[in-house]
Amino acid sequence: MNEKKLVGEKAAEFVKDGMIVGLGTGSTVYYTLEKIGQMVKEGLQIKGIPTSMATEKLAHEFGIPLTSFKEVTYLDVAIDGADEVDPDLNLIKGGGGALLREKIIAAAANTFIVVADSSKLSAKLGSFRLPVEVIPFGYERTAMQISSIGCVPEMRLSNGNPYITDNHNYIFDCEIPENSQPHKLETVLNMIPGVVENGLFTKMADVIITLDANKKTVLMKEKNKNRIR
Ligand SMILES: O=C[C@H](O)[C@H](O)[C@H](O)COP(=O)(O)O
């Protein structure tokens, strides 16, 4: 059974006529995009804003019409994947390098839906190294400052060279301290000069679509109503 396909396709049920939809990035939301593409072919009228150049390309392939922040100021719903999800619906994202545009789009969405197969669920965030996007200028010093708050950064590489994001930045994959408080760490990292954004998405997700022990899709919902937009 393909867990990613099950949760990915389930998310498409949240997409209704007339909506502006944030289109996430990755191998799970791929199935959401494919399904939305089918729905568009059957007459669904929506417009999407992609979270990465890879997703923009897929949207074209699947026939999903696109718009941009030049034309709209908010989205009805954003659907995206995650690398790790904790019981409070905090996330680590950015394994695919798309975290910056993903966070801008999630923050602009009235409802933020996350698709995560059961391997992504974790009692505590930190098994997946936290991606932190930094500008190339002064990255050596930015890395020192990231280390000074207890994280262990490693430059992400692609074919032996620094990996370059869609925004022409670098990424450090960081081990985070064991006792980290996700929201505090998210905020403190973003105060370091040179850090553009980090992959902690705390107080943002409204719904996680995942699978129960019987491999049936289930929704984990936000309890605290204290999300940050
Ligand atoms: O930058 C990539 C995104 O944050 C993805 O949503 C995340 O890495 C999960 O991707 P996948 O569904 O391929 O595991």
The ligand as an SDF file (V2000), in Angstrom:
LIG
                    3D

 14 13  0  0  0  0  0  0  0  0999 V2000
   11.1200   21.1270    1.1460 O   0  0  0  0  0  0  0  0  0  0  0  0
   10.3430   20.1870    1.0840 C   0  0  0  0  0  0  0  0  0  0  0  0
    9.1110   20.0850    1.8560 C   0  0  0  0  0  0  0  0  0  0  0  0
    9.1320   20.6650    3.1110 O   0  0  0  0  0  0  0  0  0  0  0  0
    8.4260   18.7290    1.8520 C   0  0  0  0  0  0  0  0  0  0  0  0
    7.0860   18.9770    2.1150 O   0  0  0  0  0  0  0  0  0  0  0  0
    8.9470   17.7730    2.8700 C   0  0  0  0  0  0  0  0  0  0  0  0
   10.3280   17.6020    2.6810 O   0  0  0  0  0  0  0  0  0  0  0  0
    8.2540   16.4050    2.7870 C   0  0  0  0  0  0  0  0  0  0  0  0
    8.5200   15.8160    1.5500 O   0  0  0  0  0  0  0  0  0  0  0  0
    8.0640   14.3460    1.2000 P   0  0  0  0  0  0  0  0  0  0  0  0
    6.5760   14.3650    1.0960 O   0  0  0  0  0  0  0  0  0  0  0  0
    8.7460   14.0520   -0.1100 O   0  0  0  0  0  0  0  0  0  0  0  0
    8.5410   13.4450    2.2900 O   0  0  0  0  0  0  0  0  0  0  0  0
  1  2  2  0
  2  3  1  0
  3  4  1  0
  3  5  1  0
  5  6  1  0
  5  7  1  0
  7  8  1  0
  7  9  1  0
  9 10  1  0
 10 11  1  0
 11 12  2  0
 11 13  1  0
 11 14  1  0
M  END
$$$$
